[in-house]
Amino acid sequence: MTRVLERARRLGQRIGLQHEIARARAASPWLFLALVAAIVLAGLGLAGNVTGEGRSINVVVALAGLLGLHLLTLLVWLAGLVLPIGSINLSLGWLWLALTARVAGGRHGQAPLLLGAATRLLARARLLPWVLGFVSHAIWSLSFAVVLAALLFALAFRSYTLTWETTILDPAFFVRLVELLGRVPGWMGFPVPDAQTVLDPRAAAAGGQRDWALWLTGCIVAYGLLPRIFFALLCALVWKRRRSALAPDLSQPYYRRLLARFDALAPRQIVDVDPGSAQHDSPAALAPGETTDMLLAIGFELPDELHWPPPELDEASTRALRVDGSAAARREALDLSMQLRPRRLLVACHAAASPDRGTERFLRELASHSGECRLWLLGNTASPDARSRWHAWLSATGLSRFEAIASPVAAWHAST
């Protein structure tokens, strides 16, 4: 998982996505506040000059102006949770996301592609309506908080006459309406105007006007601010519980091919290890009187580009042999070691290769017919990790008699 994410991060840097993401992060808070300001100005404007110069407020029009668009968008969002009606594009969350992408990437940048990829990813994890809903609810919540502050400030320090007007509706309709809308605010302690105050609001005393003002404020809190706060918290809870679904599904064919490429590029490890076998003791060396004054130099499974034997091993007391790894070549080398019984044994291996049990058995049998043993790790392109792997393997397999040497000169002097 870490390698997949790191690859995505580096690809993003290469094509400039990181720069546009940084611009989006810088612009998103300001666009959020701009949408809040737009909602506040629109709400106060539709409310009928609540904070303006007019001293008469139609409470029904004010309430409809402050809560109408909010209730409509809330119902659309709730319907979009269960019905595929495309309500996401109508939300403030989508508007904020689209504006952020436009500001970050311009008309021809990568931000629109990021926007599409992000929405598809969120939709696949069933998080898209909840993430955009959280943004929308947060914008509405902050907007209602600002509207309430402005409304309370205006009602606290200016004198307004709150009333209602109608041409075709019966006054009893407004009595019933005020009573129904005032039930939830009444549970929270807000006063509800009585029938006499509703029927003749202009003749109501100062206490009646105060009840009208607090009833209007309570309706905004009960039907505007609190629902938005509740749904914002609900969206945050859903995000917290489902965000693990955003992790890449490594079982998909694309990621399986990607992981296979990572494994192919990874440093090779020791293969064909038998974890259940006990560690063998280091093979005993022949006594000095049982050996001949010979140097047996064997190039074991070397690639074709590595010349064997090297010039520094060209002397009369040296016998050089190249073993390609076949059973016949190994048998020939073992027979030669049994015949010569060399006092010095030098086995050259490709440092970038991976030792296995076949290599272990071959070195163990050679060591039992020799005196001093050296392992020459050839290959200038081998990494330090590859050479360290050989050292660790010699110790783990009990072949401590073989001293791994990287330098040909050191190997030659070590065997003389």
C-alpha positions as a Markdown table, in Angstrom:
| # | Residue | x | y | z |
|---|---|---|---|---|
| 1 | Met | 0.0 | 0.0 | 0.0 |
| 2 | Thr | 2.8 | 2.4 | 0.9 |
| 3 | Arg | 4.5 | 1.8 | -2.5 |
| 4 | Val | 1.3 | 2.5 | -4.4 |
| 5 | Leu | 0.7 | 5.8 | -2.5 |
| 6 | Glu | 4.3 | 6.9 | -2.9 |
| 7 | Arg | 4.1 | 6.2 | -6.7 |
| 8 | Ala | 0.9 | 8.2 | -6.9 |
| 9 | Arg | 2.6 | 11.1 | -5.0 |
| 10 | Arg | 5.6 | 11.1 | -7.3 |
| 11 | Leu | 3.5 | 11.0 | -10.4 |
| 12 | Gly | 1.5 | 13.9 | -9.1 |
| 13 | Gln | 4.6 | 15.9 | -8.6 |
| 14 | Arg | 5.8 | 15.1 | -12.1 |
| 15 | Ile | 2.7 | 16.4 | -13.9 |
| 16 | Gly | 2.1 | 19.3 | -11.5 |
| 17 | Leu | -0.9 | 18.0 | -9.5 |
| 18 | Gln | 0.8 | 18.8 | -6.2 |
| 19 | His | 1.0 | 22.5 | -7.1 |
| 20 | Glu | -2.7 | 22.7 | -8.1 |
| 21 | Ile | -3.7 | 20.8 | -4.9 |
| 22 | Ala | -1.8 | 23.4 | -2.8 |
| 23 | Arg | -3.6 | 26.2 | -4.6 |
| 24 | Ala | -6.9 | 24.5 | -4.0 |
| 25 | Arg | -6.2 | 24.2 | -0.3 |
| 26 | Ala | -5.3 | 27.8 | -0.1 |
| 27 | Ala | -8.4 | 29.0 | -2.0 |
| 28 | Ser | -11.0 | 26.7 | -0.5 |
| 29 | Pro | -11.4 | 28.5 | 2.9 |
| 30 | Trp | -12.0 | 31.8 | 1.1 |
| 31 | Leu | -14.5 | 30.4 | -1.3 |
| 32 | Phe | -16.3 | 28.8 | 1.7 |
| 33 | Leu | -16.6 | 32.2 | 3.4 |
| 34 | Ala | -17.7 | 33.8 | 0.1 |
| 35 | Leu | -20.6 | 31.3 | -0.1 |
| 36 | Val | -21.5 | 32.0 | 3.5 |
| 37 | Ala | -21.6 | 35.7 | 2.8 |
| 38 | Ala | -23.7 | 35.2 | -0.3 |
| 39 | Ile | -26.2 | 33.1 | 1.7 |
| 40 | Val | -26.3 | 35.7 | 4.5 |
| 41 | Leu | -26.9 | 38.6 | 2.1 |
| 42 | Ala | -29.6 | 36.7 | 0.1 |
| 43 | Gly | -31.4 | 35.6 | 3.3 |
| 44 | Leu | -31.4 | 39.0 | 4.9 |
| 45 | Gly | -32.5 | 40.6 | 1.6 |
| 46 | Leu | -35.4 | 38.1 | 1.2 |
| 47 | Ala | -36.3 | 38.6 | 4.8 |
| 48 | Gly | -37.7 | 42.0 | 4.0 |
| 49 | Asn | -35.1 | 44.6 | 5.2 |
| 50 | Val | -34.7 | 43.0 | 8.6 |
| 51 | Thr | -31.6 | 45.1 | 9.3 |
| 52 | Gly | -32.5 | 48.0 | 6.9 |
| 53 | Glu | -34.3 | 51.3 | 7.4 |
| 54 | Gly | -37.8 | 49.9 | 7.4 |
| 55 | Arg | -39.4 | 49.7 | 10.8 |
| 56 | Ser | -42.2 | 47.2 | 9.9 |
| 57 | Ile | -41.4 | 43.6 | 9.4 |
| 58 | Asn | -43.7 | 41.0 | 7.9 |
| 59 | Val | -42.7 | 38.0 | 10.0 |
| 60 | Val | -44.2 | 35.5 | 7.6 |
| 61 | Val | -42.3 | 36.9 | 4.7 |
| 62 | Ala | -39.1 | 37.2 | 6.8 |
| 63 | Leu | -39.4 | 33.6 | 8.0 |
| 64 | Ala | -40.0 | 32.3 | 4.4 |
| 65 | Gly | -37.1 | 34.4 | 3.1 |
| 66 | Leu | -34.7 | 33.0 | 5.8 |
| 67 | Leu | -35.8 | 29.4 | 5.8 |
| 68 | Gly | -37.3 | 28.8 | 2.3 |
| 69 | Leu | -34.2 | 28.0 | 0.3 |
| 70 | His | -32.6 | 26.2 | 3.2 |
| 71 | Leu | -35.6 | 23.8 | 3.6 |
| 72 | Leu | -35.8 | 23.2 | -0.2 |
| 73 | Thr | -32.1 | 22.3 | -0.5 |
| 74 | Leu | -32.3 | 20.2 | 2.7 |
| 75 | Leu | -35.2 | 18.2 | 1.3 |
| 76 | Val | -33.4 | 17.7 | -2.0 |
| 77 | Trp | -30.2 | 16.5 | -0.2 |
| 78 | Leu | -32.3 | 14.0 | 1.9 |
| 79 | Ala | -34.0 | 12.7 | -1.2 |
| 80 | Gly | -30.6 | 12.3 | -2.9 |
| 81 | Leu | -29.5 | 9.9 | -0.2 |
| 82 | Val | -32.0 | 7.3 | -1.3 |
| 83 | Leu | -33.0 | 8.3 | -4.8 |
| 84 | Pro | -30.6 | 8.7 | -7.9 |
| 85 | Ile | -32.0 | 12.1 | -8.8 |
| 86 | Gly | -28.7 | 13.9 | -9.3 |
| 87 | Ser | -29.2 | 16.2 | -6.4 |
| 88 | Ile | -25.5 | 16.4 | -5.7 |
| 89 | Asn | -24.9 | 19.0 | -8.4 |
| 90 | Leu | -27.5 | 21.2 | -6.8 |
| 91 | Ser | -25.8 | 21.4 | -3.4 |
| 92 | Leu | -23.6 | 24.2 | -2.0 |
| 93 | Gly | -21.0 | 21.5 | -1.4 |
| 94 | Trp | -20.7 | 20.7 | -5.1 |
| 95 | Leu | -20.7 | 24.4 | -6.0 |
| 96 | Trp | -17.8 | 25.0 | -3.5 |
| 97 | Leu | -15.9 | 22.0 | -4.9 |
| 98 | Ala | -16.4 | 23.1 | -8.5 |
| 99 | Leu | -15.3 | 26.7 | -7.7 |
| 100 | Thr | -12.3 | 25.5 | -5.9 |
| 101 | Ala | -11.2 | 23.3 | -8.8 |
| 102 | Arg | -11.7 | 26.3 | -11.2 |
| 103 | Val | -9.7 | 28.7 | -9.1 |
| 104 | Ala | -6.9 | 26.2 | -8.5 |
| 105 | Gly | -6.5 | 25.0 | -12.1 |
| 106 | Gly | -8.0 | 27.6 | -14.3 |
| 107 | Arg | -9.7 | 26.7 | -17.6 |
| 108 | His | -7.0 | 24.3 | -18.9 |
| 109 | Gly | -5.4 | 23.0 | -15.7 |
| 110 | Gln | -5.4 | 19.5 | -14.1 |
| 111 | Ala | -7.9 | 20.5 | -11.4 |
| 112 | Pro | -11.0 | 19.5 | -13.4 |
| 113 | Leu | -9.5 | 16.0 | -13.8 |
| 114 | Leu | -8.8 | 15.9 | -10.1 |
| 115 | Leu | -12.4 | 17.0 | -9.5 |
| 116 | Gly | -13.8 | 14.1 | -11.6 |
| 117 | Ala | -11.4 | 11.6 | -10.1 |
| 118 | Ala | -12.2 | 12.7 | -6.5 |
| 119 | Thr | -16.0 | 12.5 | -7.1 |
| 120 | Arg | -15.7 | 9.0 | -8.7 |
| 121 | Leu | -13.6 | 7.8 | -5.8 |
| 122 | Leu | -16.0 | 9.2 | -3.2 |
| 123 | Ala | -19.0 | 7.8 | -5.1 |
| 124 | Arg | -17.4 | 4.3 | -5.2 |
| 125 | Ala | -16.9 | 4.5 | -1.4 |
| 126 | Arg | -20.5 | 5.7 | -1.0 |
| 127 | Leu | -19.2 | 8.9 | 0.6 |
| 128 | Leu | -20.0 | 11.6 | -2.1 |
| 129 | Pro | -23.3 | 12.8 | -0.7 |
| 130 | Trp | -22.0 | 12.8 | 2.8 |
| 131 | Val | -18.8 | 14.8 | 2.0 |
| 132 | Leu | -20.6 | 17.3 | -0.1 |
| 133 | Gly | -23.4 | 17.4 | 2.4 |
| 134 | Phe | -21.0 | 18.2 | 5.2 |
| 135 | Val | -19.7 | 21.2 | 3.3 |
| 136 | Ser | -23.3 | 22.3 | 2.5 |
| 137 | His | -24.5 | 21.9 | 6.1 |
| 138 | Ala | -21.4 | 23.7 | 7.4 |
| 139 | Ile | -22.0 | 26.6 | 5.1 |
| 140 | Trp | -25.7 | 26.8 | 6.1 |
| 141 | Ser | -24.8 | 26.5 | 9.8 |
| 142 | Leu | -22.3 | 29.4 | 9.7 |
| 143 | Ser | -24.8 | 31.4 | 7.6 |
| 144 | Phe | -27.6 | 31.0 | 10.1 |
| 145 | Ala | -25.2 | 31.9 | 13.0 |
| 146 | Val | -24.4 | 35.2 | 11.2 |
| 147 | Val | -28.0 | 35.9 | 10.3 |
| 148 | Leu | -29.1 | 35.3 | 13.9 |
| 149 | Ala | -26.4 | 37.6 | 15.2 |
| 150 | Ala | -27.4 | 40.3 | 12.7 |
| 151 | Leu | -31.1 | 39.8 | 13.5 |
| 152 | Leu | -30.6 | 39.9 | 17.3 |
| 153 | Phe | -28.4 | 43.0 | 17.0 |
| 154 | Ala | -31.1 | 44.8 | 14.9 |
| 155 | Leu | -34.0 | 43.8 | 17.2 |
| 156 | Ala | -32.0 | 44.7 | 20.4 |
| 157 | Phe | -31.0 | 48.2 | 19.4 |
| 158 | Arg | -33.8 | 49.3 | 17.1 |
| 159 | Ser | -37.6 | 49.4 | 17.3 |
| 160 | Tyr | -39.5 | 47.3 | 14.8 |
| 161 | Thr | -43.1 | 46.5 | 14.5 |
| 162 | Leu | -43.6 | 42.8 | 13.6 |
| 163 | Thr | -46.8 | 42.0 | 11.8 |
| 164 | Trp | -48.4 | 40.0 | 9.0 |
| 165 | Glu | -50.5 | 40.9 | 6.0 |
| 166 | Thr | -52.8 | 39.0 | 3.7 |
| 167 | Thr | -55.4 | 39.7 | 1.0 |
| 168 | Ile | -57.1 | 36.3 | 0.6 |
| 169 | Leu | -56.2 | 34.2 | 3.6 |
| 170 | Asp | -58.3 | 34.0 | 6.8 |
| 171 | Pro | -56.8 | 35.4 | 10.0 |
| 172 | Ala | -57.4 | 32.1 | 11.7 |
| 173 | Phe | -54.9 | 30.6 | 9.3 |
| 174 | Phe | -52.1 | 32.7 | 10.8 |
| 175 | Val | -53.2 | 31.9 | 14.3 |
| 176 | Arg | -52.9 | 28.2 | 13.6 |
| 177 | Leu | -49.6 | 28.7 | 11.7 |
| 178 | Val | -48.0 | 30.6 | 14.5 |
| 179 | Glu | -49.1 | 28.0 | 17.0 |
| 180 | Leu | -47.8 | 25.0 | 14.9 |
| 181 | Leu | -44.4 | 26.6 | 14.1 |
| 182 | Gly | -44.0 | 27.7 | 17.7 |
| 183 | Arg | -44.2 | 24.2 | 19.2 |
| 184 | Val | -40.6 | 23.2 | 18.7 |
| 185 | Pro | -39.2 | 26.7 | 19.7 |
| 186 | Gly | -41.6 | 26.6 | 22.7 |
| 187 | Trp | -39.9 | 23.3 | 23.9 |
| 188 | Met | -36.6 | 25.2 | 23.9 |
| 189 | Gly | -38.1 | 28.1 | 26.0 |
| 190 | Phe | -39.0 | 30.6 | 23.2 |
| 191 | Pro | -42.3 | 32.4 | 23.8 |
| 192 | Val | -45.2 | 31.9 | 21.3 |
| 193 | Pro | -47.6 | 34.9 | 20.6 |
| 194 | Asp | -51.1 | 34.2 | 21.8 |
| 195 | Ala | -54.2 | 34.4 | 19.5 |
| 196 | Gln | -55.0 | 38.1 | 20.5 |
| 197 | Thr | -51.4 | 39.2 | 19.6 |
| 198 | Val | -51.5 | 37.3 | 16.3 |
| 199 | Leu | -54.9 | 38.7 | 15.3 |
| 200 | Asp | -53.9 | 42.3 | 16.1 |
| 201 | Pro | -50.1 | 42.5 | 16.1 |
| 202 | Arg | -50.0 | 46.3 | 15.6 |
| 203 | Ala | -52.0 | 46.9 | 18.7 |
| 204 | Ala | -50.0 | 44.6 | 20.8 |
| 205 | Ala | -48.0 | 46.1 | 23.6 |
| 206 | Ala | -44.2 | 46.0 | 23.9 |
| 207 | Gly | -44.4 | 42.5 | 25.5 |
| 208 | Gly | -46.4 | 41.2 | 22.5 |
| 209 | Gln | -43.8 | 42.6 | 20.0 |
| 210 | Arg | -41.1 | 41.0 | 22.1 |
| 211 | Asp | -42.9 | 37.6 | 21.8 |
| 212 | Trp | -43.1 | 38.1 | 18.0 |
| 213 | Ala | -39.3 | 38.8 | 17.8 |
| 214 | Leu | -38.4 | 35.9 | 20.0 |
| 215 | Trp | -40.8 | 33.6 | 18.1 |
| 216 | Leu | -39.1 | 34.6 | 14.8 |
| 217 | Thr | -35.7 | 34.0 | 16.4 |
| 218 | Gly | -36.7 | 30.6 | 17.8 |
| 219 | Cys | -38.1 | 29.4 | 14.5 |
| 220 | Ile | -34.8 | 30.2 | 12.8 |
| 221 | Val | -32.9 | 28.3 | 15.5 |
| 222 | Ala | -35.2 | 25.3 | 15.5 |
| 223 | Tyr | -35.8 | 24.9 | 11.8 |
| 224 | Gly | -32.6 | 26.4 | 10.4 |
| 225 | Leu | -29.5 | 26.3 | 12.6 |
| 226 | Leu | -30.1 | 23.1 | 14.6 |
| 227 | Pro | -31.0 | 20.8 | 11.7 |
| 228 | Arg | -27.9 | 21.9 | 9.8 |
| 229 | Ile | -25.7 | 21.4 | 12.8 |
| 230 | Phe | -27.2 | 17.9 | 13.3 |
| 231 | Phe | -26.7 | 16.8 | 9.7 |
| 232 | Ala | -23.2 | 18.2 | 9.6 |
| 233 | Leu | -22.3 | 16.1 | 12.6 |
| 234 | Leu | -24.0 | 13.1 | 11.0 |
| 235 | Cys | -22.0 | 13.5 | 7.8 |
| 236 | Ala | -18.8 | 13.8 | 9.8 |
| 237 | Leu | -19.7 | 10.6 | 11.7 |
| 238 | Val | -20.4 | 8.7 | 8.4 |
| 239 | Trp | -17.1 | 10.0 | 7.0 |
| 240 | Lys | -15.2 | 8.7 | 10.0 |
| 241 | Arg | -16.7 | 5.3 | 9.7 |
| 242 | Arg | -16.4 | 4.8 | 6.0 |
| 243 | Arg | -13.2 | 6.6 | 5.0 |
| 244 | Ser | -11.3 | 3.4 | 5.1 |
| 245 | Ala | -13.2 | 2.4 | 1.9 |
| 246 | Leu | -11.2 | 5.1 | 0.1 |
| 247 | Ala | -8.0 | 2.9 | 0.3 |
| 248 | Pro | -7.1 | 1.3 | -3.1 |
| 249 | Asp | -8.4 | -2.2 | -3.6 |
| 250 | Leu | -5.2 | -4.1 | -4.2 |
| 251 | Ser | -7.2 | -7.1 | -5.5 |
| 252 | Gln | -8.1 | -5.2 | -8.7 |
| 253 | Pro | -6.2 | -6.2 | -11.9 |
| 254 | Tyr | -4.5 | -2.8 | -12.2 |
| 255 | Tyr | -3.1 | -2.9 | -8.7 |
| 256 | Arg | -2.1 | -6.5 | -9.1 |
| 257 | Arg | -0.1 | -5.7 | -12.2 |
| 258 | Leu | 1.4 | -2.7 | -10.4 |
| 259 | Leu | 2.5 | -4.8 | -7.4 |
| 260 | Ala | 4.0 | -7.4 | -9.7 |
| 261 | Arg | 6.1 | -4.6 | -11.3 |
| 262 | Phe | 7.2 | -3.5 | -7.8 |
| 263 | Asp | 8.2 | -7.1 | -6.9 |
| 264 | Ala | 10.2 | -7.4 | -10.1 |
| 265 | Leu | 12.1 | -4.2 | -9.4 |
| 266 | Ala | 12.8 | -5.2 | -5.7 |
| 267 | Pro | 16.2 | -6.5 | -4.8 |
| 268 | Arg | 16.5 | -10.2 | -5.1 |
| 269 | Gln | 16.5 | -12.2 | -1.9 |
| 270 | Ile | 17.9 | -15.6 | -0.9 |
| 271 | Val | 15.8 | -18.2 | -2.6 |
| 272 | Asp | 15.2 | -21.9 | -2.1 |
| 273 | Val | 15.8 | -21.7 | 1.7 |
| 274 | Asp | 14.7 | -24.6 | 3.8 |
| 275 | Pro | 13.3 | -23.0 | 6.9 |
| 276 | Gly | 12.7 | -26.3 | 8.6 |
| 277 | Ser | 16.2 | -27.6 | 8.4 |
| 278 | Ala | 18.7 | -27.3 | 11.2 |
| 279 | Gln | 21.8 | -25.2 | 10.7 |
| 280 | His | 24.8 | -27.3 | 9.7 |
| 281 | Asp | 28.2 | -27.0 | 11.3 |
| 282 | Ser | 31.0 | -25.6 | 9.3 |
| 283 | Pro | 32.7 | -28.4 | 7.3 |
| 284 | Ala | 36.1 | -29.4 | 8.7 |
| 285 | Ala | 39.2 | -28.4 | 6.8 |
| 286 | Leu | 41.9 | -30.9 | 5.7 |
| 287 | Ala | 45.0 | -31.0 | 7.8 |
| 288 | Pro | 48.1 | -29.3 | 6.3 |
| 289 | Gly | 49.7 | -32.6 | 5.7 |
| 290 | Glu | 46.8 | -33.9 | 3.7 |
| 291 | Thr | 46.8 | -31.0 | 1.2 |
| 292 | Thr | 48.9 | -30.1 | -1.8 |
| 293 | Asp | 50.4 | -26.7 | -2.5 |
| 294 | Met | 47.8 | -25.8 | -5.0 |
| 295 | Leu | 45.2 | -23.1 | -5.6 |
| 296 | Leu | 41.9 | -24.3 | -7.0 |
| 297 | Ala | 40.0 | -21.4 | -8.4 |
| 298 | Ile | 36.4 | -22.1 | -9.4 |
| 299 | Gly | 34.1 | -19.7 | -11.2 |
| 300 | Phe | 30.6 | -20.8 | -10.1 |
| 301 | Glu | 27.5 | -19.9 | -12.2 |
| 302 | Leu | 29.2 | -16.7 | -13.5 |
| 303 | Pro | 27.4 | -14.7 | -16.2 |
| 304 | Asp | 29.0 | -14.7 | -19.7 |
| 305 | Glu | 30.3 | -11.1 | -19.5 |
| 306 | Leu | 32.5 | -12.0 | -16.5 |
| 307 | His | 35.8 | -13.4 | -17.8 |
| 308 | Trp | 37.2 | -16.5 | -16.0 |
| 309 | Pro | 39.9 | -17.0 | -14.9 |
| 310 | Pro | 41.2 | -13.4 | -14.4 |
| 311 | Pro | 44.8 | -12.6 | -15.3 |
| 312 | Glu | 46.0 | -12.3 | -11.7 |
| 313 | Leu | 45.3 | -16.0 | -11.1 |
| 314 | Asp | 47.7 | -17.1 | -14.0 |
| 315 | Glu | 50.5 | -19.0 | -12.3 |
| 316 | Ala | 51.8 | -22.5 | -12.3 |
| 317 | Ser | 50.3 | -23.6 | -9.0 |
| 318 | Thr | 46.8 | -22.5 | -9.9 |
| 319 | Arg | 44.2 | -24.7 | -11.4 |
| 320 | Ala | 41.2 | -22.7 | -12.7 |
| 321 | Leu | 37.8 | -24.2 | -13.6 |
| 322 | Arg | 34.5 | -22.7 | -14.7 |
| 323 | Val | 31.3 | -24.4 | -13.5 |
| 324 | Asp | 28.0 | -23.4 | -15.2 |
| 325 | Gly | 25.8 | -25.0 | -12.5 |
| 326 | Ser | 24.9 | -28.2 | -14.3 |
| 327 | Ala | 25.1 | -31.5 | -12.5 |
| 328 | Ala | 28.0 | -32.7 | -14.8 |
| 329 | Ala | 30.0 | -29.5 | -14.2 |
| 330 | Arg | 29.6 | -29.7 | -10.5 |
| 331 | Arg | 30.6 | -33.4 | -10.4 |
| 332 | Glu | 33.7 | -32.5 | -12.4 |
| 333 | Ala | 34.7 | -29.8 | -10.0 |
| 334 | Leu | 34.1 | -32.0 | -6.9 |
| 335 | Asp | 36.2 | -34.8 | -8.5 |
| 336 | Leu | 39.0 | -32.4 | -9.2 |
| 337 | Ser | 39.0 | -31.1 | -5.7 |
| 338 | Met | 39.1 | -34.7 | -4.3 |
| 339 | Gln | 42.0 | -35.4 | -6.6 |
| 340 | Leu | 44.0 | -32.2 | -5.9 |
| 341 | Arg | 43.1 | -31.7 | -2.3 |
| 342 | Pro | 44.2 | -28.0 | -2.6 |
| 343 | Arg | 45.6 | -26.1 | 0.3 |
| 344 | Arg | 43.8 | -22.9 | -1.0 |
| 345 | Leu | 40.3 | -22.9 | -2.5 |
| 346 | Leu | 38.9 | -19.8 | -4.2 |
| 347 | Val | 35.2 | -19.9 | -5.4 |
| 348 | Ala | 34.0 | -16.9 | -7.4 |
| 349 | Cys | 30.3 | -16.1 | -7.5 |
| 350 | His | 28.2 | -13.3 | -9.0 |
| 351 | Ala | 27.6 | -10.9 | -6.2 |
| 352 | Ala | 24.2 | -9.8 | -7.7 |
| 353 | Ala | 22.9 | -13.4 | -7.8 |
| 354 | Ser | 20.9 | -15.0 | -4.9 |
| 355 | Pro | 22.5 | -18.0 | -3.1 |
| 356 | Asp | 20.3 | -21.1 | -2.6 |
| 357 | Arg | 20.6 | -24.6 | -1.2 |
| 358 | Gly | 22.3 | -25.9 | -4.3 |
| 359 | Thr | 25.1 | -23.3 | -3.8 |
| 360 | Glu | 25.3 | -24.3 | -0.1 |
| 361 | Arg | 25.7 | -28.0 | -0.9 |
| 362 | Phe | 28.3 | -27.3 | -3.6 |
| 363 | Leu | 30.5 | -25.1 | -1.3 |
| 364 | Arg | 30.1 | -27.5 | 1.6 |
| 365 | Glu | 31.4 | -30.5 | -0.5 |
| 366 | Leu | 34.3 | -28.4 | -1.9 |
| 367 | Ala | 35.3 | -27.3 | 1.6 |
| 368 | Ser | 35.5 | -30.8 | 2.9 |
| 369 | His | 38.3 | -31.5 | 0.3 |
| 370 | Ser | 40.3 | -28.3 | 0.8 |
| 371 | Gly | 42.3 | -26.3 | 3.3 |
| 372 | Glu | 41.7 | -22.5 | 3.3 |
| 373 | Cys | 38.5 | -21.3 | 1.6 |
| 374 | Arg | 37.7 | -17.9 | 0.2 |
| 375 | Leu | 34.5 | -16.6 | -1.6 |
| 376 | Trp | 35.2 | -14.0 | -4.3 |
| 377 | Leu | 32.1 | -11.9 | -5.0 |
| 378 | Leu | 32.4 | -10.6 | -8.6 |
| 379 | Gly | 30.5 | -7.8 | -10.3 |
| 380 | Asn | 31.0 | -4.1 | -9.9 |
| 381 | Thr | 27.3 | -3.4 | -10.4 |
| 382 | Ala | 26.2 | -5.3 | -7.3 |
| 383 | Ser | 24.7 | -3.2 | -4.6 |
| 384 | Pro | 25.9 | -3.1 | -1.0 |
| 385 | Asp | 22.7 | -4.9 | 0.1 |
| 386 | Ala | 23.4 | -7.7 | -2.3 |
| 387 | Arg | 26.9 | -8.2 | -0.9 |
| 388 | Ser | 25.6 | -8.0 | 2.7 |
| 389 | Arg | 23.1 | -10.7 | 1.7 |
| 390 | Trp | 25.9 | -13.1 | 0.9 |
| 391 | His | 27.7 | -12.4 | 4.2 |
| 392 | Ala | 24.5 | -13.0 | 6.1 |
| 393 | Trp | 23.9 | -16.2 | 4.1 |
| 394 | Leu | 27.4 | -17.6 | 4.9 |
| 395 | Ser | 26.8 | -17.1 | 8.6 |
| 396 | Ala | 23.3 | -18.5 | 8.6 |
| 397 | Thr | 24.3 | -21.7 | 6.7 |
| 398 | Gly | 27.4 | -22.5 | 8.8 |
| 399 | Leu | 29.8 | -21.7 | 6.0 |
| 400 | Ser | 31.9 | -19.4 | 8.1 |
| 401 | Arg | 35.1 | -21.0 | 6.7 |
| 402 | Phe | 34.4 | -19.1 | 3.5 |
| 403 | Glu | 35.5 | -15.5 | 3.9 |
| 404 | Ala | 33.6 | -13.3 | 1.4 |
| 405 | Ile | 36.0 | -10.9 | -0.4 |
| 406 | Ala | 35.1 | -8.3 | -3.0 |
| 407 | Ser | 38.5 | -7.4 | -4.2 |
| 408 | Pro | 40.4 | -9.7 | -6.6 |
| 409 | Val | 43.8 | -8.6 | -5.1 |
| 410 | Ala | 42.6 | -9.1 | -1.6 |
| 411 | Ala | 41.3 | -12.6 | -2.5 |
| 412 | Trp | 44.6 | -13.5 | -4.1 |
| 413 | His | 46.7 | -12.3 | -1.2 |
| 414 | Ala | 44.3 | -13.9 | 1.3 |
| 415 | Ser | 44.8 | -17.3 | -0.4 |
| 416 | Thr | 48.6 | -17.2 | -0.6 |
